[in-house]
């Protein structure tokens, strides 16, 4: 008799996804091709000047 192997699927939900974001202030590029993905249950902190 053959036994079947059961597989458990893990689903990871993306809460926030940013891809290739560029931010300019006139001729000044503050951010270029920024990508970020935060998944459900993760905690993320971005620090910088305000």
N, C-alpha and C positions, 0 to 999 in steps of 0.2 A: 504494500500500500504506500502511495506517495503522499507525503505531507506538504501542505501549502505553506509557504512562508508569508506571514502577514507583514505588511509595511505600514508604517505610520507616516502620514503626510503632515509636514509642518507648514502652516500658513503664516507668513510674516506680512503684516499690514504696514504700508507706508503711510505715515501721517502727514508728512510734509516733504515735497520733492522740488528742488530748484536746480535747473540745469542751464549752464552757459549764460549766467546773468552778468551783464555789463552795466556799470553805472558811471556816467560822466557828468562832470560839472564844468560846462563850457569846454575848454580844451584839455582839462585835467581828467584823466581816467582814474577813478577811485577804486574800481573793482572791474576785473576783466576775466570773463569765462569762469565765473564762480559756480560751483555745483555743490549741492548739499542734499542729503537724504536722511531724514529722521524717521525711525520706525516706531511703531506703537510700543510704549513702555520704556523708550529711551529718554534720557534727560540730556539736554544740550544747552550749553551756555556760550554765548559769543561776547567777547570783551573787546572794547575799543573806546577811543575817545568819544565823548558825547557832545 
